Amino acid sequence: LGYLTGPENVISHLAKLRRIVDRQGDTPLENAMAELLQQGVIQRHLRKSLRVYKTRRDIFCDLLKTRLGGRVEFQIPDGGMAVWTKFDPAIDLVSLSAKALQKELYFSDGNIYHPPGGIPHATRLGFASSTAEELEKCVEILAQILFS
């Protein structure tokens, strides 16, 4: 069970290696997954997960808008587990990220998303793994740094 994406020649090569390593597959695992799919367990889990993540997304975006309004821009994502957030160009994201880390909040300073030498003003802020209370705390830390 699994999947792979990549260039066709890489997939072809890895598929040959996979057949050498595991010619039989994992029948008990495959049967278990088939049973979970047939009984609707996976589908129920996905529906529940989507509701949970949508709620977290909405809470997070509302917090960004109400607590950081004017300092950030973003669009509510249709999917995914993060919000791509553009900060006011006057904000030094490297410094903001470092100050947040001192308060035990980690987020990327955006450099990994931009070409070398560029001045990034945007980063990816994840929400999926956090509770509503944790999201509030995270945004409050950012607000304290930005508005102090």
Stockholm file with secondary structure:
# STOCKHOLM 1.0

chainA/1-148         LGYLTGPENVISHLAKLRRIVDRQGDTPLENAMAELLQQGVIQRHLRKSLRVYKTRRDIFCDLLKTRLGGRVEFQIPDGGMAVWTKFDPAIDLVSLSAKALQKELYFSDGNIYHPPGGIPHATRLGFASSTAEELEKCVEILAQILFS
#=GR chainA/1-148 SS CCCCCSCHHHHHHHHHHHHHHCSSCCHHHHHHHHHHHHTTHHHHHHHHHHHHHHHHHHHHHHHHHHHHBTTEEECCCSSSSEEEEEECTTSCHHHHHHHHHHTTCCCCCSGGGSCTTCCCCEEEEECTTSCHHHHHHHHHHHHHHHTC
#=GC SS_cons         CCCCCSCHHHHHHHHHHHHHHCSSCCHHHHHHHHHHHHTTHHHHHHHHHHHHHHHHHHHHHHHHHHHHBTTEEECCCSSSSEEEEEECTTSCHHHHHHHHHHTTCCCCCSGGGSCTTCCCCEEEEECTTSCHHHHHHHHHHHHHHHTC
//
